[in-house]
Amino acid sequence: MVPERLVLLTHLPLTANGKVDRKRLQSLYDNLPRSQQQQETLSETEEKLAQLWGTLLGITPHIGRRQGFLN
């Protein structure tokens, strides 16, 4: 597998118990801006399917071709 992008962190967010706080780690990644190059161009059919699934699952504004939206 090839990662979509790499993020450099000075330290990992930890819980009160000293374990890696996975929710905060994910939110750090989710809040990063996406460059224009990373945004995919979808075909007309893919765009319609993405809008349909986005509406059904309450995901906005866009579902990408490689996004794992069922987690």
PQR file of N, CA, C, O and H, with PARSE charges and radii, in Angstrom:
ATOM      1  N   MET A   1       0.834  -1.183   0.000 -0.4000 1.5000
ATOM      2  CA  MET A   1       0.000   0.000   0.000 -0.0000 2.0000
ATOM      3  C   MET A   1       0.878   1.247   0.000  0.5500 1.7000
ATOM      4  O   MET A   1       1.957   1.271   0.593 -0.5500 1.4000
ATOM      5  N   VAL A   2       0.395   2.264  -0.671 -0.4000 1.5000
ATOM      6  CA  VAL A   2       1.102   3.540  -0.740 -0.0000 2.0000
ATOM      7  C   VAL A   2       0.259   4.579  -0.014  0.5500 1.7000
ATOM      8  O   VAL A   2      -0.918   4.742  -0.338 -0.5500 1.4000
ATOM      9  H   VAL A   2      -0.481   2.245  -1.153  0.4000 1.0000
ATOM     10  N   PRO A   3       0.833   5.292   0.968 -0.5600 1.5000
ATOM     11  CA  PRO A   3       0.045   6.306   1.672  0.2800 2.0000
ATOM     12  C   PRO A   3      -0.330   7.451   0.751  0.5500 1.7000
ATOM     13  O   PRO A   3       0.416   7.803  -0.163 -0.5500 1.4000
ATOM     14  N   GLU A   4      -1.504   8.033   1.005 -0.4000 1.5000
ATOM     15  CA  GLU A   4      -1.967   9.173   0.221 -0.0000 2.0000
ATOM     16  C   GLU A   4      -1.052  10.370   0.437  0.5500 1.7000
ATOM     17  O   GLU A   4      -0.729  11.088  -0.509 -0.5500 1.4000
ATOM     18  H   GLU A   4      -2.110   7.748   1.747  0.4000 1.0000
ATOM     19  N   ARG A   5      -0.635  10.586   1.683 -0.4000 1.5000
ATOM     20  CA  ARG A   5       0.293  11.668   2.000 -0.0000 2.0000
ATOM     21  C   ARG A   5       0.941  11.377   3.345  0.5500 1.7000
ATOM     22  O   ARG A   5       0.438  10.578   4.134 -0.5500 1.4000
ATOM     23  H   ARG A   5      -0.897  10.003   2.452  0.4000 1.0000
ATOM     24  N   LEU A   6       2.051  12.031   3.590 -0.4000 1.5000
ATOM     25  CA  LEU A   6       2.780  11.866   4.838 -0.0000 2.0000
ATOM     26  C   LEU A   6       2.634  13.123   5.675  0.5500 1.7000
ATOM     27  O   LEU A   6       2.588  14.234   5.145 -0.5500 1.4000
ATOM     28  H   LEU A   6       2.460  12.681   2.949  0.4000 1.0000
ATOM     29  N   VAL A   7       2.563  12.941   6.984 -0.4000 1.5000
ATOM     30  CA  VAL A   7       2.424  14.062   7.906 -0.0000 2.0000
ATOM     31  C   VAL A   7       3.540  13.958   8.932  0.5500 1.7000
ATOM     32  O   VAL A   7       3.712  12.916   9.564 -0.5500 1.4000
ATOM     33  H   VAL A   7       2.601  12.039   7.414  0.4000 1.0000
ATOM     34  N   LEU A   8       4.297  15.031   9.100 -0.4000 1.5000
ATOM     35  CA  LEU A   8       5.381  15.063  10.073 -0.0000 2.0000
ATOM     36  C   LEU A   8       4.855  15.623  11.382  0.5500 1.7000
ATOM     37  O   LEU A   8       4.330  16.736  11.417 -0.5500 1.4000
ATOM     38  H   LEU A   8       4.158  15.878   8.587  0.4000 1.0000
ATOM     39  N   LEU A   9       4.992  14.856  12.463 -0.4000 1.5000
ATOM     40  CA  LEU A   9       4.561  15.290  13.786 -0.0000 2.0000
ATOM     41  C   LEU A   9       5.769  15.372  14.704  0.5500 1.7000
ATOM     42  O   LEU A   9       6.673  14.540  14.624 -0.5500 1.4000
ATOM     43  H   LEU A   9       5.418  13.951  12.435  0.4000 1.0000
ATOM     44  N   THR A  10       5.787  16.373  15.575 -0.4000 1.5000
ATOM     45  CA  THR A  10       6.878  16.477  16.546 -0.0000 2.0000
ATOM     46  C   THR A  10       6.673  15.491  17.683  0.5500 1.7000
ATOM     47  O   THR A  10       7.639  15.035  18.294 -0.5500 1.4000
ATOM     48  H   THR A  10       5.053  17.049  15.639  0.4000 1.0000
ATOM     49  N   HIS A  11       5.414  15.158  17.970 -0.4000 1.5000
ATOM     50  CA  HIS A  11       5.093  14.152  18.979 -0.0000 2.0000
ATOM     51  C   HIS A  11       3.704  13.589  18.693  0.5500 1.7000
ATOM     52  O   HIS A  11       2.892  14.227  18.023 -0.5500 1.4000
ATOM     53  H   HIS A  11       4.629  15.528  17.473  0.4000 1.0000
ATOM     54  N   LEU A  12       3.444  12.406  19.199 -0.4000 1.5000
ATOM     55  CA  LEU A  12       2.131  11.789  19.033 -0.0000 2.0000
ATOM     56  C   LEU A  12       1.206  12.263  20.147  0.5500 1.7000
ATOM     57  O   LEU A  12       1.636  12.365  21.296 -0.5500 1.4000
ATOM     58  H   LEU A  12       4.104  11.888  19.743  0.4000 1.0000
ATOM     59  N   PRO A  13      -0.056  12.556  19.835 -0.5600 1.5000
ATOM     60  CA  PRO A  13      -0.995  12.932  20.894  0.2800 2.0000
ATOM     61  C   PRO A  13      -1.283  11.710  21.769  0.5500 1.7000
ATOM     62  O   PRO A  13      -1.524  10.612  21.268 -0.5500 1.4000
ATOM     63  N   LEU A  14      -1.253  11.923  23.075 -0.4000 1.5000
ATOM     64  CA  LEU A  14      -1.438  10.820  24.013 -0.0000 2.0000
ATOM     65  C   LEU A  14      -2.682  11.026  24.863  0.5500 1.7000
ATOM     66  O   LEU A  14      -3.109  12.155  25.105 -0.5500 1.4000
ATOM     67  H   LEU A  14      -1.057  12.815  23.482  0.4000 1.0000
ATOM     68  N   THR A  15      -3.254   9.914  25.312 -0.4000 1.5000
ATOM     69  CA  THR A  15      -4.377   9.968  26.246 -0.0000 2.0000
ATOM     70  C   THR A  15      -3.818  10.162  27.651  0.5500 1.7000
ATOM     71  O   THR A  15      -2.603  10.195  27.842 -0.5500 1.4000
ATOM     72  H   THR A  15      -2.907   8.997  25.116  0.4000 1.0000
ATOM     73  N   ALA A  16      -4.706  10.289  28.629 -0.4000 1.5000
ATOM     74  CA  ALA A  16      -4.275  10.429  30.025 -0.0000 2.0000
ATOM     75  C   ALA A  16      -3.524   9.190  30.500  0.5500 1.7000
ATOM     76  O   ALA A  16      -2.723   9.271  31.430 -0.5500 1.4000
ATOM     77  H   ALA A  16      -5.693  10.263  28.473  0.4000 1.0000
ATOM     78  N   ASN A  17      -3.775   8.050  29.871 -0.4000 1.5000
ATOM     79  CA  ASN A  17      -3.102   6.797  30.236 -0.0000 2.0000
ATOM     80  C   ASN A  17      -1.770   6.607  29.529  0.5500 1.7000
ATOM     81  O   ASN A  17      -1.099   5.596  29.735 -0.5500 1.4000
ATOM     82  H   ASN A  17      -4.426   7.984  29.115  0.4000 1.0000
ATOM     83  N   GLY A  18      -1.376   7.570  28.694 -0.4000 1.5000
ATOM     84  CA  GLY A  18      -0.105   7.475  27.989 -0.0000 2.0000
ATOM     85  C   GLY A  18      -0.158   6.689  26.687  0.5500 1.7000
ATOM     86  O   GLY A  18       0.878   6.423  26.078 -0.5500 1.4000
ATOM     87  H   GLY A  18      -1.921   8.392  28.526  0.4000 1.0000
ATOM     88  N   LYS A  19      -1.351   6.318  26.263 -0.4000 1.5000
ATOM     89  CA  LYS A  19      -1.498   5.603  24.994 -0.0000 2.0000
ATOM     90  C   LYS A  19      -1.719   6.611  23.871  0.5500 1.7000
ATOM     91  O   LYS A  19      -2.114   7.750  24.121 -0.5500 1.4000
ATOM     92  H   LYS A  19      -2.193   6.533  26.758  0.4000 1.0000
ATOM     93  N   VAL A  20      -1.465   6.189  22.635 -0.4000 1.5000
ATOM     94  CA  VAL A  20      -1.682   7.073  21.489 -0.0000 2.0000
ATOM     95  C   VAL A  20      -3.175   7.364  21.371  0.5500 1.7000
ATOM     96  O   VAL A  20      -3.997   6.449  21.329 -0.5500 1.4000
ATOM     97  H   VAL A  20      -1.144   5.264  22.433  0.4000 1.0000
ATOM     98  N   ASP A  21      -3.509   8.647  21.318 -0.4000 1.5000
ATOM     99  CA  ASP A  21      -4.902   9.081  21.180 -0.0000 2.0000
ATOM    100  C   ASP A  21      -5.256   9.051  19.699  0.5500 1.7000
ATOM    101  O   ASP A  21      -4.985  10.004  18.969 -0.5500 1.4000
ATOM    102  H   ASP A  21      -2.841   9.390  21.353  0.4000 1.0000
ATOM    103  N   ARG A  22      -5.858   7.961  19.263 -0.4000 1.5000
ATOM    104  CA  ARG A  22      -6.140   7.757  17.838 -0.0000 2.0000
ATOM    105  C   ARG A  22      -7.154   8.758  17.294  0.5500 1.7000
ATOM    106  O   ARG A  22      -7.066   9.150  16.130 -0.5500 1.4000
ATOM    107  H   ARG A  22      -6.078   7.186  19.856  0.4000 1.0000
ATOM    108  N   LYS A  23      -8.108   9.176  18.112 -0.4000 1.5000
ATOM    109  CA  LYS A  23      -9.102  10.152  17.651 -0.0000 2.0000
ATOM    110  C   LYS A  23      -8.443  11.497  17.368  0.5500 1.7000
ATOM    111  O   LYS A  23      -8.712  12.119  16.340 -0.5500 1.4000
ATOM    112  H   LYS A  23      -8.179   8.858  19.058  0.4000 1.0000
ATOM    113  N   ARG A  24      -7.584  11.946  18.273 -0.4000 1.5000
ATOM    114  CA  ARG A  24      -6.886  13.218  18.043 -0.0000 2.0000
ATOM    115  C   ARG A  24      -5.915  13.098  16.882  0.5500 1.7000
ATOM    116  O   ARG A  24      -5.739  14.049  16.121 -0.5500 1.4000
ATOM    117  H   ARG A  24      -7.365  11.442  19.109  0.4000 1.0000
ATOM    118  N   LEU A  25      -5.290  11.955  16.738 -0.4000 1.5000
ATOM    119  CA  LEU A  25      -4.371  11.727  15.629 -0.0000 2.0000
ATOM    120  C   LEU A  25      -5.121  11.809  14.303  0.5500 1.7000
ATOM    121  O   LEU A  25      -4.641  12.439  13.360 -0.5500 1.4000
ATOM    122  H   LEU A  25      -5.433  11.182  17.357  0.4000 1.0000
ATOM    123  N   GLN A  26      -6.285  11.184  14.219 -0.4000 1.5000
ATOM    124  CA  GLN A  26      -7.099  11.239  13.002 -0.0000 2.0000
ATOM    125  C   GLN A  26      -7.567  12.660  12.729  0.5500 1.7000
ATOM    126  O   GLN A  26      -7.575  13.094  11.578 -0.5500 1.4000
ATOM    127  H   GLN A  26      -6.675  10.673  14.985  0.4000 1.0000
ATOM    128  N   SER A  27      -7.962  13.399  13.781 -0.4000 1.5000
ATOM    129  CA  SER A  27      -8.443  14.768  13.571 -0.0000 2.0000
ATOM    130  C   SER A  27      -7.320  15.670  13.071  0.5500 1.7000
ATOM    131  O   SER A  27      -7.578  16.597  12.304 -0.5500 1.4000
ATOM    132  H   SER A  27      -7.955  13.046  14.716  0.4000 1.0000
ATOM    133  N   LEU A  28      -6.084  15.421  13.487 -0.4000 1.5000
ATOM    134  CA  LEU A  28      -4.952  16.197  12.963 -0.0000 2.0000
ATOM    135  C   LEU A  28      -4.830  15.990  11.457  0.5500 1.7000
ATOM    136  O   LEU A  28      -4.602  16.944  10.714 -0.5500 1.4000
ATOM    137  H   LEU A  28      -5.875  14.668  14.110  0.4000 1.0000
ATOM    138  N   TYR A  29      -4.980  14.766  11.016 -0.4000 1.5000
ATOM    139  CA  TYR A  29      -4.891  14.436   9.595 -0.0000 2.0000
ATOM    140  C   TYR A  29      -6.070  15.019   8.820  0.5500 1.7000
ATOM    141  O   TYR A  29      -5.895  15.581   7.739 -0.5500 1.4000
ATOM    142  H   TYR A  29      -5.166  13.991  11.620  0.4000 1.0000
ATOM    143  N   ASP A  30      -7.274  14.880   9.381 -0.4000 1.5000
ATOM    144  CA  ASP A  30      -8.484  15.353   8.695 -0.0000 2.0000
ATOM    145  C   ASP A  30      -8.491  16.863   8.501  0.5500 1.7000
ATOM    146  O   ASP A  30      -9.076  17.358   7.538 -0.5500 1.4000
ATOM    147  H   ASP A  30      -7.416  14.423  10.259  0.4000 1.0000
ATOM    148  N   ASN A  31      -7.850  17.599   9.400 -0.4000 1.5000
ATOM    149  CA  ASN A  31      -7.867  19.058   9.339 -0.0000 2.0000
ATOM    150  C   ASN A  31      -6.782  19.648   8.443  0.5500 1.7000
ATOM    151  O   ASN A  31      -6.712  20.867   8.289 -0.5500 1.4000
ATOM    152  H   ASN A  31      -7.374  17.196  10.182  0.4000 1.0000
ATOM    153  N   LEU A  32      -5.942  18.816   7.855 -0.4000 1.5000
ATOM    154  CA  LEU A  32      -4.906  19.318   6.954 -0.0000 2.0000
ATOM    155  C   LEU A  32      -5.531  19.760   5.638  0.5500 1.7000
ATOM    156  O   LEU A  32      -6.422  19.085   5.122 -0.5500 1.4000
ATOM    157  H   LEU A  32      -5.998  17.826   7.980  0.4000 1.0000
ATOM    158  N   PRO A  33      -5.077  20.887   5.085 -0.5600 1.5000
ATOM    159  CA  PRO A  33      -5.616  21.309   3.782  0.2800 2.0000
ATOM    160  C   PRO A  33      -5.125  20.377   2.679  0.5500 1.7000
ATOM    161  O   PRO A  33      -3.994  19.891   2.720 -0.5500 1.4000
ATOM    162  N   ARG A  34      -5.973  20.139   1.712 -0.4000 1.5000
ATOM    163  CA  ARG A  34      -5.592  19.325   0.555 -0.0000 2.0000
ATOM    164  C   ARG A  34      -5.176  20.251  -0.564  0.5500 1.7000
ATOM    165  O   ARG A  34      -5.835  21.255  -0.831 -0.5500 1.4000
ATOM    166  H   ARG A  34      -6.891  20.533   1.679  0.4000 1.0000
ATOM    167  N   SER A  35      -4.092  19.913  -1.209 -0.4000 1.5000
ATOM    168  CA  SER A  35      -3.649  20.722  -2.336 -0.0000 2.0000
ATOM    169  C   SER A  35      -4.507  20.407  -3.557  0.5500 1.7000
ATOM    170  O   SER A  35      -5.185  19.380  -3.600 -0.5500 1.4000
ATOM    171  H   SER A  35      -3.556  19.097  -0.992  0.4000 1.0000
ATOM    172  N   GLN A  36      -4.472  21.283  -4.532 -0.4000 1.5000
ATOM    173  CA  GLN A  36      -5.234  21.070  -5.757 -0.0000 2.0000
ATOM    174  C   GLN A  36      -4.790  19.789  -6.457  0.5500 1.7000
ATOM    175  O   GLN A  36      -5.607  19.109  -7.078 -0.5500 1.4000
ATOM    176  H   GLN A  36      -3.921  22.117  -4.497  0.4000 1.0000
ATOM    177  N   GLN A  37      -3.511  19.456  -6.365 -0.4000 1.5000
ATOM    178  CA  GLN A  37      -3.003  18.268  -7.044 -0.0000 2.0000
ATOM    179  C   GLN A  37      -3.550  16.994  -6.422  0.5500 1.7000
ATOM    180  O   GLN A  37      -3.703  15.989  -7.117 -0.5500 1.4000
ATOM    181  H   GLN A  37      -2.847  20.008  -5.861  0.4000 1.0000
ATOM    182  N   GLN A  38      -3.848  17.012  -5.130 -0.4000 1.5000
ATOM    183  CA  GLN A  38      -4.316  15.807  -4.464 -0.0000 2.0000
ATOM    184  C   GLN A  38      -5.797  15.555  -4.695  0.5500 1.7000
ATOM    185  O   GLN A  38      -6.261  14.429  -4.514 -0.5500 1.4000
ATOM    186  H   GLN A  38      -3.724  17.828  -4.565  0.4000 1.0000
ATOM    187  N   GLN A  39      -6.542  16.567  -5.088 -0.4000 1.5000
ATOM    188  CA  GLN A  39      -7.963  16.389  -5.310 -0.0000 2.0000
ATOM    189  C   GLN A  39      -8.182  15.704  -6.654  0.5500 1.7000
ATOM    190  O   GLN A  39      -7.645  16.121  -7.680 -0.5500 1.4000
ATOM    191  H   GLN A  39      -6.165  17.482  -5.235  0.4000 1.0000
ATOM    192  N   GLU A  40      -8.968  14.663  -6.622 -0.4000 1.5000
ATOM    193  CA  GLU A  40      -9.175  13.855  -7.817 -0.0000 2.0000
ATOM    194  C   GLU A  40     -10.291  14.429  -8.685  0.5500 1.7000
ATOM    195  O   GLU A  40     -11.250  15.018  -8.186 -0.5500 1.4000
ATOM    196  H   GLU A  40      -9.404  14.324  -5.788  0.4000 1.0000
ATOM    197  N   THR A  41     -10.145  14.246  -9.967 -0.4000 1.5000
ATOM    198  CA  THR A  41     -11.212  14.581 -10.895 -0.0000 2.0000
ATOM    199  C   THR A  41     -12.012  13.309 -11.133  0.5500 1.7000
ATOM    200  O   THR A  41     -11.469  12.292 -11.565 -0.5500 1.4000
ATOM    201  H   THR A  41      -9.366  13.768 -10.372  0.4000 1.0000
ATOM    202  N   LEU A  42     -13.301  13.375 -10.849 -0.4000 1.5000
ATOM    203  CA  LEU A  42     -14.162  12.213 -10.996 -0.0000 2.0000
ATOM    204  C   LEU A  42     -14.932  12.294 -12.306  0.5500 1.7000
ATOM    205  O   LEU A  42     -15.252  13.380 -12.789 -0.5500 1.4000
ATOM    206  H   LEU A  42     -13.742  14.201 -10.498  0.4000 1.0000
ATOM    207  N   SER A  43     -15.224  11.128 -12.871 -0.4000 1.5000
ATOM    208  CA  SER A  43     -16.070  11.100 -14.066 -0.0000 2.0000
ATOM    209  C   SER A  43     -17.494  11.490 -13.661  0.5500 1.7000
ATOM    210  O   SER A  43     -17.801  11.585 -12.473 -0.5500 1.4000
ATOM    211  H   SER A  43     -14.964  10.245 -12.479  0.4000 1.0000
ATOM    212  N   GLU A  44     -18.347  11.713 -14.640 -0.4000 1.5000
ATOM    213  CA  GLU A  44     -19.731  12.109 -14.353 -0.0000 2.0000
ATOM    214  C   GLU A  44     -20.442  11.041 -13.511  0.5500 1.7000
ATOM    215  O   GLU A  44     -21.164  11.367 -12.568 -0.5500 1.4000
ATOM    216  H   GLU A  44     -18.098  11.636 -15.606  0.4000 1.0000
ATOM    217  N   THR A  45     -20.234   9.782 -13.855 -0.4000 1.5000
ATOM    218  CA  THR A  45     -20.854   8.684 -13.111 -0.0000 2.0000
ATOM    219  C   THR A  45     -20.309   8.617 -11.690  0.5500 1.7000
ATOM    220  O   THR A  45     -21.071   8.457 -10.736 -0.5500 1.4000
ATOM    221  H   THR A  45     -19.647   9.518 -14.620  0.4000 1.0000
ATOM    222  N   GLU A  46     -18.981   8.740 -11.546 -0.4000 1.5000
ATOM    223  CA  GLU A  46     -18.374   8.713 -10.219 -0.0000 2.0000
ATOM    224  C   GLU A  46     -18.873   9.873  -9.364  0.5500 1.7000
ATOM    225  O   GLU A  46     -19.119   9.705  -8.170 -0.5500 1.4000
ATOM    226  H   GLU A  46     -18.362   8.869 -12.321  0.4000 1.0000
ATOM    227  N   GLU A  47     -19.022  11.040  -9.965 -0.4000 1.5000
ATOM    228  CA  GLU A  47     -19.506  12.213  -9.240 -0.0000 2.0000
ATOM    229  C   GLU A  47     -20.928  11.985  -8.730  0.5500 1.7000
ATOM    230  O   GLU A  47     -21.240  12.322  -7.588 -0.5500 1.4000
ATOM    231  H   GLU A  47     -18.822  11.177 -10.936  0.4000 1.0000
ATOM    232  N   LYS A  48     -21.789  11.414  -9.572 -0.4000 1.5000
ATOM    233  CA  LYS A  48     -23.170  11.136  -9.160 -0.0000 2.0000
ATOM    234  C   LYS A  48     -23.213  10.111  -8.028  0.5500 1.7000
ATOM    235  O   LYS A  48     -23.965  10.267  -7.066 -0.5500 1.4000
ATOM    236  H   LYS A  48     -21.536  11.140 -10.499  0.4000 1.0000
ATOM    237  N   LEU A  49     -22.393   9.055  -8.153 -0.4000 1.5000
ATOM    238  CA  LEU A  49     -22.337   8.047  -7.093 -0.0000 2.0000
ATOM    239  C   LEU A  49     -21.791   8.635  -5.797  0.5500 1.7000
ATOM    240  O   LEU A  49     -22.289   8.326  -4.714 -0.5500 1.4000
ATOM    241  H   LEU A  49     -21.782   8.928  -8.934  0.4000 1.0000
ATOM    242  N   ALA A  50     -20.772   9.480  -5.904 -0.4000 1.5000
ATOM    243  CA  ALA A  50     -20.195  10.119  -4.720 -0.0000 2.0000
ATOM    244  C   ALA A  50     -21.224  11.006  -4.032  0.5500 1.7000
ATOM    245  O   ALA A  50     -21.318  11.011  -2.804 -0.5500 1.4000
ATOM    246  H   ALA A  50     -20.367   9.730  -6.784  0.4000 1.0000
ATOM    247  N   GLN A  51     -21.992  11.753  -4.810 -0.4000 1.5000
ATOM    248  CA  GLN A  51     -23.035  12.606  -4.231 -0.0000 2.0000
ATOM    249  C   GLN A  51     -24.114  11.762  -3.549  0.5500 1.7000
ATOM    250  O   GLN A  51     -24.578  12.101  -2.461 -0.5500 1.4000
ATOM    251  H   GLN A  51     -21.916  11.749  -5.808  0.4000 1.0000
ATOM    252  N   LEU A  52     -24.508  10.671  -4.191 -0.4000 1.5000
ATOM    253  CA  LEU A  52     -25.529   9.787  -3.630 -0.0000 2.0000
ATOM    254  C   LEU A  52     -25.071   9.205  -2.293  0.5500 1.7000
ATOM    255  O   LEU A  52     -25.785   9.291  -1.293 -0.5500 1.4000
ATOM    256  H   LEU A  52     -24.131  10.395  -5.075  0.4000 1.0000
ATOM    257  N   TRP A  53     -23.871   8.610  -2.283 -0.4000 1.5000
ATOM    258  CA  TRP A  53     -23.356   8.017  -1.048 -0.0000 2.0000
ATOM    259  C   TRP A  53     -23.096   9.080   0.010  0.5500 1.7000
ATOM    260  O   TRP A  53     -23.344   8.851   1.194 -0.5500 1.4000
ATOM    261  H   TRP A  53     -23.291   8.540  -3.094  0.4000 1.0000
ATOM    262  N   GLY A  54     -22.602  10.233  -0.405 -0.4000 1.5000
ATOM    263  CA  GLY A  54     -22.377  11.318   0.544 -0.0000 2.0000
ATOM    264  C   GLY A  54     -23.661  11.745   1.221  0.5500 1.7000
ATOM    265  O   GLY A  54     -23.680  11.994   2.427 -0.5500 1.4000
ATOM    266  H   GLY A  54     -22.401  10.419  -1.366  0.4000 1.0000
ATOM    267  N   THR A  55     -24.738  11.830   0.449 -0.4000 1.5000
ATOM    268  CA  THR A  55     -26.042  12.198   1.003 -0.0000 2.0000
ATOM    269  C   THR A  55     -26.560  11.112   1.944  0.5500 1.7000
ATOM    270  O   THR A  55     -27.031  11.409   3.041 -0.5500 1.4000
ATOM    271  H   THR A  55     -24.722  11.628  -0.530  0.4000 1.0000
ATOM    272  N   LEU A  56     -26.474   9.858   1.514 -0.4000 1.5000
ATOM    273  CA  LEU A  56     -26.969   8.750   2.335 -0.0000 2.0000
ATOM    274  C   LEU A  56     -26.204   8.602   3.642  0.5500 1.7000
ATOM    275  O   LEU A  56     -26.792   8.294   4.679 -0.5500 1.4000
ATOM    276  H   LEU A  56     -26.092   9.616   0.622  0.4000 1.0000
ATOM    277  N   LEU A  57     -24.887   8.821   3.594 -0.4000 1.5000
ATOM    278  CA  LEU A  57     -24.048   8.629   4.776 -0.0000 2.0000
ATOM    279  C   LEU A  57     -23.810   9.912   5.560  0.5500 1.7000
ATOM    280  O   LEU A  57     -23.201   9.878   6.629 -0.5500 1.4000
ATOM    281  H   LEU A  57     -24.409   9.071   2.752  0.4000 1.0000
ATOM    282  N   GLY A  58     -24.278  11.035   5.044 -0.4000 1.5000
ATOM    283  CA  GLY A  58     -24.082  12.308   5.733 -0.0000 2.0000
ATOM    284  C   GLY A  58     -22.649  12.789   5.684  0.5500 1.7000
ATOM    285  O   GLY A  58     -22.193  13.469   6.603 -0.5500 1.4000
ATOM    286  H   GLY A  58     -24.772  11.062   4.175  0.4000 1.0000
ATOM    287  N   ILE A  59     -21.924  12.446   4.619 -0.4000 1.5000
ATOM    288  CA  ILE A  59     -20.531  12.856   4.450 -0.0000 2.0000
ATOM    289  C   ILE A  59     -20.490  14.010   3.464  0.5500 1.7000
ATOM    290  O   ILE A  59     -21.020  13.913   2.357 -0.5500 1.4000
ATOM    291  H   ILE A  59     -22.295  11.894   3.872  0.4000 1.0000
ATOM    292  N   THR A  60     -19.864  15.094   3.869 -0.4000 1.5000
ATOM    293  CA  THR A  60     -19.752  16.253   2.984 -0.0000 2.0000
ATOM    294  C   THR A  60     -18.338  16.773   3.009  0.5500 1.7000
ATOM    295  O   THR A  60     -17.627  16.466   3.966 -0.5500 1.4000
ATOM    296  H   THR A  60     -19.433  15.173   4.768  0.4000 1.0000
ATOM    297  N   PRO A  61     -17.882  17.511   2.072 -0.5600 1.5000
ATOM    298  CA  PRO A  61     -18.577  17.881   0.860  0.2800 2.0000
ATOM    299  C   PRO A  61     -18.339  16.902  -0.276  0.5500 1.7000
ATOM    300  O   PRO A  61     -19.047  16.956  -1.282 -0.5500 1.4000
ATOM    301  N   HIS A  62     -17.358  16.000  -0.146 -0.4000 1.5000
ATOM    302  CA  HIS A  62     -16.971  15.204  -1.306 -0.0000 2.0000
ATOM    303  C   HIS A  62     -16.392  13.869  -0.853  0.5500 1.7000
ATOM    304  O   HIS A  62     -15.616  13.810   0.101 -0.5500 1.4000
ATOM    305  H   HIS A  62     -16.783  15.956   0.671  0.4000 1.0000
ATOM    306  N   ILE A  63     -16.769  12.817  -1.534 -0.4000 1.5000
ATOM    307  CA  ILE A  63     -16.179  11.499  -1.309 -0.0000 2.0000
ATOM    308  C   ILE A  63     -15.214  11.241  -2.449  0.5500 1.7000
ATOM    309  O   ILE A  63     -15.593  11.316  -3.618 -0.5500 1.4000
ATOM    310  H   ILE A  63     -17.399  12.864  -2.309  0.4000 1.0000
ATOM    311  N   GLY A  64     -13.982  10.941  -2.119 -0.4000 1.5000
ATOM    312  CA  GLY A  64     -12.973  10.687  -3.135 -0.0000 2.0000
ATOM    313  C   GLY A  64     -12.969   9.236  -3.576  0.5500 1.7000
ATOM    314  O   GLY A  64     -13.582   8.376  -2.945 -0.5500 1.4000
ATOM    315  H   GLY A  64     -13.673  10.881  -1.170  0.4000 1.0000
ATOM    316  N   ARG A  65     -12.280   8.984  -4.650 -0.4000 1.5000
ATOM    317  CA  ARG A  65     -12.198   7.650  -5.239 -0.0000 2.0000
ATOM    318  C   ARG A  65     -11.555   6.657  -4.269  0.5500 1.7000
ATOM    319  O   ARG A  65     -11.926   5.484  -4.257 -0.5500 1.4000
ATOM    320  H   ARG A  65     -11.781   9.683  -5.163  0.4000 1.0000
ATOM    321  N   ARG A  66     -10.616   7.100  -3.474 -0.4000 1.5000
ATOM    322  CA  ARG A  66      -9.883   6.208  -2.574 -0.0000 2.0000
ATOM    323  C   ARG A  66     -10.249   6.397  -1.103  0.5500 1.7000
ATOM    324  O   ARG A  66      -9.582   5.840  -0.232 -0.5500 1.4000
ATOM    325  H   ARG A  66     -10.314   8.053  -3.483  0.4000 1.0000
ATOM    326  N   GLN A  67     -11.272   7.155  -0.818 -0.4000 1.5000
ATOM    327  CA  GLN A  67     -11.641   7.443   0.563 -0.0000 2.0000
ATOM    328  C   GLN A  67     -12.351   6.256   1.193  0.5500 1.7000
ATOM    329  O   GLN A  67     -13.264   5.684   0.598 -0.5500 1.4000
ATOM    330  H   GLN A  67     -11.814   7.607  -1.526  0.4000 1.0000
ATOM    331  N   GLY A  68     -11.931   5.885   2.399 -0.4000 1.5000
ATOM    332  CA  GLY A  68     -12.598   4.829   3.147 -0.0000 2.0000
ATOM    333  C   GLY A  68     -13.711   5.435   3.985  0.5500 1.7000
ATOM    334  O   GLY A  68     -13.483   5.794   5.140 -0.5500 1.4000
ATOM    335  H   GLY A  68     -11.189   6.349   2.882  0.4000 1.0000
ATOM    336  N   PHE A  69     -14.897   5.554   3.434 -0.4000 1.5000
ATOM    337  CA  PHE A  69     -15.970   6.260   4.115 -0.0000 2.0000
ATOM    338  C   PHE A  69     -16.869   5.350   4.941  0.5500 1.7000
ATOM    339  O   PHE A  69     -17.848   5.830   5.513 -0.5500 1.4000
ATOM    340  H   PHE A  69     -15.082   5.262   2.495  0.4000 1.0000
ATOM    341  N   LEU A  70     -16.578   4.065   5.025 -0.4000 1.5000
ATOM    342  CA  LEU A  70     -17.392   3.150   5.814 -0.0000 2.0000
ATOM    343  C   LEU A  70     -16.803   2.884   7.193  0.5500 1.7000
ATOM    344  O   LEU A  70     -17.335   2.054   7.930 -0.5500 1.4000
ATOM    345  H   LEU A  70     -15.782   3.675   4.561  0.4000 1.0000
ATOM    346  N   ASN A  71     -15.736   3.555   7.556 -0.4000 1.5000
ATOM    347  CA  ASN A  71     -15.107   3.356   8.872 -0.0000 2.0000
ATOM    348  C   ASN A  71     -15.915   3.993   9.960  0.5500 1.7000
ATOM    349  O   ASN A  71     -15.538   3.925  11.130 -0.5500 1.4000
ATOM    350  H   ASN A  71     -15.305   4.229   6.956  0.4000 1.0000
TER
END
